[in-house]
Amino acid sequence: MRIILTGPTGVIGTALIRQCIKNRIEVLAICRRNCARSHRIPQSALVKILELNLEEYARYVPEGSEGGYDVFYHFAWEGTDKEARNDVRMQERNIRYALDAVRLADRFGCHTFIGAGSQAEYGRVEGKLSARTETVPENGYGMAKLCAGQMTGLLCQSLGMKHIWARILSVYGPCDGEATMLISSIRKLLRGETPQFTKAEQQWDFLYCDDAARALLLLGEKGKNGKVYCIGSGRTRALADYIKCMRDAVSADLDIGIGALPYASKQVMYLCADISELKEDTGFSPRVPFEEGIKRTVAWCRENR
């Protein structure tokens, strides 16, 4: 199998490339031009980098020697932070870029397109999330992801390409965004500051990036055409437990401000993936417990201050 992926510098993209190198799979990493994080892309003779901005997907035509790829993973997305999630024009562009990515996959000769969806497509839900759970997104980001999943499915069908939509829950690990709860809190703890949290009673599902990458790689090999899969651990713990594990991975002597902040007005209190179909179709099972994954994440933060 030879794969292409967009968004190769993030937590999931870098983890997927590491898994491909481990499994001797060739990778074409499509990276934005002059990307400040391109140094994060794992280096190997198996990995090639193609610099393209999102708006260039529509007009790029691979040369003859560039074809022959199998699976296209689309992770690139603008406006994932809180301030931009309701930027209508930006999210509208993301839908168009996702469709451009499908056409680009077709020009590269790929037979499978795997898009990265989000838990935001569901809105606030009680109970485990699955393909059958009602989708009622509450922000522009979730609405755009839902639309992109549906529209790319239609386009793949017209092109005779296999389509899989992966709704990804809370994946963490090295190369995660600096604004995420775990990374921003680890940074504060490493500086000797006290991060502040709500009462952290939420029941949450965290999945280490290497496990997420294995799940996505398995979907490329064994996933069923037209299916939506939730990517998570399938288990929950109180968010306060995760926070304490994170603190202990830095230093058990440090203070953490659990209960210092009020809950947001639309706080999601329960988040868990139903991974039964993912297990049934691919054989996936998480391997990295949070205690181990957060130690690896803290080590990466120490090395990349």
Secondary structure as UniProt FT lines:
FT   STRAND          2..6
FT   TURN            8..9
FT   HELIX           11..22
FT   TURN            23..24
FT   STRAND          26..31
FT   TURN            33..34
FT   TURN            36..37
FT   HELIX           38..40
FT   TURN            45..46
FT   STRAND          47..51
FT   HELIX           54..56
FT   TURN            57..59
FT   HELIX           64..66
FT   STRAND          71..74
FT   HELIX           82..84
FT   TURN            85..86
FT   HELIX           88..107
FT   TURN            108..109
FT   STRAND          112..118
FT   HELIX           119..121
FT   TURN            131..132
FT   HELIX           140..159
FT   STRAND          162..168
FT   STRAND          170..172
FT   TURN            174..175
FT   TURN            178..179
FT   HELIX           181..190
FT   TURN            191..192
FT   STRAND          203..204
FT   STRAND          206..208
FT   HELIX           209..222
FT   TURN            225..226
FT   STRAND          228..231
FT   STRAND          237..238
FT   HELIX           239..250
FT   TURN            252..253
FT   TURN            258..259
FT   TURN            265..266
FT   HELIX           276..282
FT   HELIX           290..303
//
